[in-house]
Amino acid sequence: MRFYGIDFGATNSRLAFYDDQEERTFVVTNYQESEQQIASAVAFDPLMPEMAHVGSSAKALIEDIPECGCMFFKRNLGSDEEIMTLKDGTIYRAEDITALLLRAIKEYGEEEGKCEIKDVVVTAPVYFDKMEQCALWRAVKAAGLNLIQMLPDPIAAVYGYFENYNGSIPENILVCDFGGSTFNVSLVKTYGDLESAKILAFDGDPHLGGVNWDTRLCQLLVEKIEEEGFDLDDSDLSVIRSKVENFTLLMFKSQKLS
């Protein structure tokens, strides 16, 4: 039997399942993109606004036409703020966009597993308040899923790290979560047993994630290039942004930085 979980991220999201027969966890491959993740991006084609694009295709559309979609909408969950309005007057809030992303994840998971996905565990930032949690719950429901548990990111990280750990589990663990839009540090106490793990304290900055690093690096590069007397157009800025994103992704994947 499979037990599904969604890692809902500001930049990318993932679907995984625990197989109780093999007693291990598998990350599901997004068959449309041949990757074990999906970009947390949603866009609407200006020529076919009734069709929502999700993932890398949405991200590409947004890079060409920024007003046709949105990313990093996770930051706006729990707010009634309109983050997108289509030409036909359709209004989208962050939870509406989140529901479209979660539905896309559900669909590619069902395609891979050849079975219906209904019950899921979904990760959420440790700092989410009741309004943000309720907005995420509504988004999960709107995606056709049943939320079994909303698992705080630090607890999910501890579970994942120690899943196949053979030694004794430390009682106190400091979890540093550098995400796409936030940076958080949490102190988790396990009492030597993962099932008893709880968060004792946390702190962080909701605007110090990977996207903020990318933006600042882009600004520095643009400043240096313009100091040399070069003029940059929108196409140049898009290329710079893409190169910076690829660089930072490669940098954080590296085991050793020098």
ZALO-655970 format. One record per residue (C-alpha): x, y, z; residue number from 1; residue in one letter. Coordinates in pm, 1 decimal, decimal comma, always signed. Each point is the difference from the previous one (the first is absolute). Layout:
<bafis>
((X; Y; Z); NUM; "a");
...
</bafis>
This chain:
<bafis>
((+0,0; +0,0; +0,0); 1; "m");
((+116,9; +352,2; -78,5); 2; "r");
((-19,7; +301,3; +230,5); 3; "f");
((+44,1; +327,5; -186,7); 4; "y");
((+155,1; +327,0; +108,1); 5; "g");
((+49,0; +333,7; -178,4); 6; "i");
((+293,7; +227,9; +71,6); 7; "d");
((-159,6; +335,6; -82,4); 8; "f");
((+281,7; +242,6; -77,6); 9; "g");
((+14,1; +362,9; -106,6); 10; "a");
((+229,3; -76,3; -295,2); 11; "t");
((-54,8; -370,2; -65,3); 12; "n");
((-228,6; -268,9; +139,9); 13; "s");
((+30,3; -378,9; +17,7); 14; "r");
((-219,1; -303,1; +40,3); 15; "l");
((+121,3; -310,6; +184,4); 16; "a");
((-150,2; -313,8; +144,1); 17; "f");
((+90,0; -252,7; +266,5); 18; "y");
((-36,3; -362,4; -107,6); 19; "d");
((-83,8; -210,5; +305,2); 20; "d");
((+106,1; -320,8; -173,7); 21; "q");
((+346,4; +122,7; -93,5); 22; "e");
((+13,5; +219,3; +312,0); 23; "e");
((+157,3; +292,6; -179,3); 24; "r");
((-91,3; +332,9; -156,3); 25; "t");
((-1,8; +76,3; -373,0); 26; "f");
((-8,5; +340,8; -169,0); 27; "v");
((-242,7; -1,9; -293,7); 28; "v");
((+131,3; +112,7; -339,3); 29; "t");
((-201,5; +268,8; -171,6); 30; "n");
((-50,6; -177,6; -334,9); 31; "y");
((-73,0; +325,5; -184,4); 32; "q");
((+336,8; +149,4; +91,0); 33; "e");
((+202,0; -316,4; +71,2); 34; "s");
((+107,1; +143,4; +334,9); 35; "e");
((-70,4; -95,0; +359,5); 36; "q");
((-159,6; +335,8; +65,3); 37; "q");
((-226,7; +262,0; -150,0); 38; "i");
((+60,2; +373,4; -9,3); 39; "a");
((-244,4; +181,0; +230,0); 40; "s");
((-117,9; +221,7; -282,5); 41; "a");
((-342,3; +51,3; -160,1); 42; "v");
((-72,4; +197,4; -316,6); 43; "a");
((-282,0; +56,4; -246,6); 44; "f");
((+64,0; +15,1; -373,5); 45; "d");
((-117,5; +344,3; -124,8); 46; "p");
((-147,2; -169,0; -309,4); 47; "l");
((-172,5; -274,9; +201,5); 48; "m");
((-65,4; +146,3; +347,2); 49; "p");
((-224,9; -290,0; +96,3); 50; "e");
((+305,3; -228,1; -5,8); 51; "m");
((+229,4; +10,3; +303,1); 52; "a");
((+365,1; -92,9; -42,5); 53; "h");
((+176,6; -139,8; +305,4); 54; "v");
((+369,3; -70,1; +52,1); 55; "g");
((+288,1; +77,6; -236,2); 56; "s");
((-231,6; +96,4; -287,6); 57; "s");
((-164,9; +257,3; +228,8); 58; "a");
((+338,9; +127,9; +111,1); 59; "k");
((+106,3; +44,7; -363,7); 60; "a");
((-321,6; +191,0; -75,8); 61; "l");
((+53,7; +227,5; +299,5); 62; "i");
((+355,5; +76,0; -110,9); 63; "e");
((-134,4; +116,6; -339,1); 64; "d");
((-321,7; +163,5; +125,1); 65; "i");
((+28,7; +71,1; +376,0); 66; "p");
((-363,7; +110,1; +37,1); 67; "e");
((-139,4; -332,1; -128,6); 68; "c");
((+89,3; -202,2; +311,3); 69; "g");
((+154,0; -6,0; +342,9); 70; "c");
((+264,3; -167,4; +213,9); 71; "m");
((+80,5; +18,7; +372,3); 72; "f");
((-373,1; +24,6; +73,8); 73; "f");
((+62,0; -210,1; +310,0); 74; "k");
((+95,9; +325,3; +173,6); 75; "r");
((-353,5; +131,6; -50,5); 76; "n");
((-194,0; -296,2; +139,5); 77; "l");
((-252,0; +104,9; +261,1); 78; "g");
((-55,6; +338,8; -161,9); 79; "s");
((-306,4; +103,6; -200,2); 80; "d");
((+228,7; +205,3; -221,3); 81; "e");
((-61,1; -46,6; -372,0); 82; "e");
((+329,9; -115,7; -145,2); 83; "i");
((-127,9; -49,1; -352,7); 84; "m");
((-296,3; +114,3; -211,0); 85; "t");
((-68,0; -136,9; -348,5); 86; "l");
((-138,3; +208,0; -284,9); 87; "k");
((-341,2; -164,0; +43,6); 88; "d");
((-11,2; +131,0; +356,6); 89; "g");
((+82,4; -328,5; +174,2); 90; "t");
((+179,5; +74,6; +325,4); 91; "i");
((+257,8; -228,1; +158,1); 92; "y");
((+127,8; +9,1; +354,9); 93; "r");
((+302,8; -190,2; +122,4); 94; "a");
((-207,4; -295,2; +119,6); 95; "e");
((-167,8; -26,9; -342,6); 96; "d");
((+338,1; -13,5; -173,6); 97; "i");
((+125,5; -247,1; +262,2); 98; "t");
((-296,8; -226,7; -74,7); 99; "a");
((+91,9; -3,9; -370,8); 100; "l");
((+357,2; -100,2; +87,9); 101; "l");
((-112,5; -274,8; +238,2); 102; "l");
((-247,5; -135,1; -255,8); 103; "r");
((+279,9; -23,8; -257,6); 104; "a");
((+212,7; -189,7; +252,1); 105; "i");
((-290,5; -235,4; +71,9); 106; "k");
((-47,0; -63,6; -373,1); 107; "e");
((+360,5; -87,9; -78,8); 108; "y");
((+16,6; -216,5; +312,2); 109; "g");
((-308,5; -192,5; -109,0); 110; "e");
((+146,2; -42,0; -348,3); 111; "e");
((+318,6; -146,4; +147,6); 112; "e");
((-168,8; -225,7; +252,9); 113; "g");
((-302,4; -95,0; -213,3); 114; "k");
((-222,5; +52,1; +304,3); 115; "c");
((-204,2; +276,0; +158,1); 116; "e");
((+171,1; +222,1; +255,9); 117; "i");
((-238,0; +124,2; +265,7); 118; "k");
((+158,1; +22,4; +345,8); 119; "d");
((+321,5; +202,4; +37,1); 120; "v");
((+233,5; +156,0; +250,9); 121; "v");
((+113,8; +348,7; -104,5); 122; "v");
((+297,7; +191,7; +136,4); 123; "t");
((-42,2; +358,4; +118,2); 124; "a");
((+233,3; +269,2; +136,0); 125; "p");
((+42,4; -6,2; +374,8); 126; "v");
((-106,4; +365,1; +23,6); 127; "y");
((-340,3; -49,2; -170,9); 128; "f");
((-275,1; +143,1; +219,8); 129; "d");
((-361,1; -120,7; +12,4); 130; "k");
((-108,8; +208,4; -299,7); 131; "m");
((+284,8; -132,0; -214,6); 132; "e");
((-60,8; -357,2; +113,1); 133; "q");
((-372,5; +28,8; -79,3); 134; "c");
((+77,9; +144,0; -344,1); 135; "a");
((+229,8; -293,2; -73,8); 136; "l");
((-262,6; -245,6; +124,7); 137; "w");
((-259,9; +155,7; -234,2); 138; "r");
((+245,0; -16,3; -291,2); 139; "a");
((+65,9; -369,7; +65,7); 140; "v");
((-374,6; -67,3; +9,1); 141; "k");
((-59,6; +201,0; -319,8); 142; "a");
((+266,2; -214,7; -170,1); 143; "a");
((-210,9; -309,3; +71,7); 144; "g");
((+215,2; -124,5; +285,6); 145; "l");
((-64,2; -85,2; +364,4); 146; "n");
((+252,1; +151,2; +240,0); 147; "l");
((+96,2; -254,7; +264,2); 148; "i");
((+265,7; +213,3; +164,2); 149; "q");
((+175,8; +332,4; -51,7); 150; "m");
((+360,6; -80,5; +87,5); 151; "l");
((+234,8; +286,5; +99,8); 152; "p");
((+304,0; +19,3; -227,0); 153; "d");
((+257,3; -53,7; +279,8); 154; "p");
((-172,8; -319,8; +116,9); 155; "i");
((-18,6; -123,7; -360,1); 156; "a");
((+373,2; +70,6; -37,7); 157; "a");
((+80,7; -199,2; +313,6); 158; "v");
((-217,3; -291,5; -115,7); 159; "y");
((+166,6; -0,9; -340,4); 160; "g");
((+354,6; +21,4; +130,2); 161; "y");
((-36,3; -275,3; +257,1); 162; "f");
((-223,1; -233,3; -204,4); 163; "e");
((+283,4; -247,8; -62,9); 164; "n");
((+223,4; +107,2; +287,5); 165; "y");
((+151,5; -291,1; +190,6); 166; "n");
((+147,4; +182,4; +298,5); 167; "g");
((-166,8; +155,6; +301,4); 168; "s");
((-208,1; +307,5; -78,0); 169; "i");
((+119,7; +321,8; +168,4); 170; "p");
((-244,0; +152,8; +243,1); 171; "e");
((+58,5; +356,5; -120,8); 172; "n");
((+33,4; +84,0; -369,7); 173; "i");
((+51,5; +341,3; -159,3); 174; "l");
((-174,4; +11,0; -339,0); 175; "v");
((+108,8; +271,4; -244,9); 176; "c");
((-255,7; +37,0; -279,5); 177; "d");
((+121,7; +212,2; -289,1); 178; "f");
((-294,9; +3,7; -234,8); 179; "g");
((-98,7; +175,0; -317,8); 180; "g");
((-152,1; +298,9; +179,1); 181; "s");
((+96,1; -33,5; +368,3); 182; "t");
((+279,4; -90,8; +235,7); 183; "f");
((-99,0; -159,6; +330,2); 184; "n");
((+179,4; -162,6; +289,9); 185; "v");
((-182,6; -235,7; +236,3); 186; "s");
((+96,9; -192,1; +311,4); 187; "l");
((-162,5; -344,2; -2,1); 188; "v");
((-8,5; -228,6; +302,8); 189; "k");
((-46,0; -370,6; -76,0); 190; "t");
((+30,5; -156,8; +345,6); 191; "y");
((+190,3; -270,7; -188,0); 192; "g");
((-314,5; -98,9; -190,6); 193; "d");
((-111,2; +158,9; -328,3); 194; "l");
((-368,7; -50,4; +76,4); 195; "e");
((+40,4; +224,1; +304,7); 196; "s");
((+182,7; +278,6; -188,4); 197; "a");
((-123,1; +352,2; +62,3); 198; "k");
((+120,3; +350,6; -75,7); 199; "i");
((+130,5; +188,3; +302,6); 200; "l");
((+87,8; +328,9; -169,3); 201; "a");
((+37,1; +153,9; -343,9); 202; "f");
((+91,2; +325,2; -167,2); 203; "d");
((+77,3; +120,0; -348,6); 204; "g");
((-47,7; +252,7; -275,7); 205; "d");
((-293,1; -43,2; -243,4); 206; "p");
((+184,0; +203,8; -263,1); 207; "h");
((+345,6; -157,0; +3,4); 208; "l");
((-40,8; -301,3; -223,5); 209; "g");
((+159,0; -110,8; -324,1); 210; "g");
((-204,5; +242,7; -211,1); 211; "v");
((+132,9; +291,1; +207,1); 212; "n");
((+357,3; -116,9; -53,2); 213; "w");
((-64,2; -32,9; -374,1); 214; "d");
((-150,3; +349,0; -16,9); 215; "t");
((+294,0; +158,5; +180,4); 216; "r");
((+256,0; -182,8; -213,9); 217; "l");
((-183,3; +115,1; -313,1); 218; "c");
((+7,6; +357,8; +125,8); 219; "q");
((+374,6; -18,3; +63,5); 220; "l");
((+68,5; -145,2; -346,0); 221; "l");
((-215,8; +260,5; -172,9); 222; "v");
((+175,4; +280,5; +190,6); 223; "e");
((+344,1; -130,6; -98,6); 224; "k");
((-97,9; -47,2; -366,2); 225; "i");
((-153,8; +348,1; -23,2); 226; "e");
((+309,7; +149,6; +161,0); 227; "e");
((+191,7; -134,8; -299,2); 228; "e");
((-225,9; +202,9; -230,2); 229; "g");
((-229,2; -275,2; -127,0); 230; "f");
((-375,3; +50,5; -38,7); 231; "d");
((-223,0; -291,0; +96,7); 232; "l");
((-347,1; -75,2; -133,4); 233; "d");
((-268,3; -232,5; +139,8); 234; "d");
((+142,5; -295,0; -192,2); 235; "s");
((+343,4; +55,3; +155,2); 236; "d");
((-150,6; +23,5; +348,1); 237; "l");
((-187,3; -327,2; -54,9); 238; "s");
((+322,2; -175,3; -103,7); 239; "v");
((+184,1; +137,4; +303,9); 240; "i");
((-278,2; -118,2; +229,6); 241; "r");
((+5,9; -349,4; -151,2); 242; "s");
((+380,4; -22,7; +29,3); 243; "k");
((-9,9; +113,5; +364,4); 244; "v");
((-269,2; -254,7; +88,7); 245; "e");
((+201,6; -280,0; -160,7); 246; "n");
((+315,1; +114,2; +180,6); 247; "f");
((-158,4; +14,5; +345,3); 248; "t");
((-168,0; -336,5; -55,4); 249; "l");
((+334,8; -154,2; -94,6); 250; "l");
((+170,3; +171,1; +293,8); 251; "m");
((-240,0; -136,5; +259,4); 252; "f");
((+14,6; -347,4; -151,5); 253; "k");
((+377,4; -3,1; +37,4); 254; "s");
((+132,0; -184,6; +302,6); 255; "q");
((+301,4; +226,3; +29,6); 256; "k");
((+17,5; +372,3; -63,9); 257; "l");
((+335,0; +172,7; -46,5); 258; "s");
</bafis>
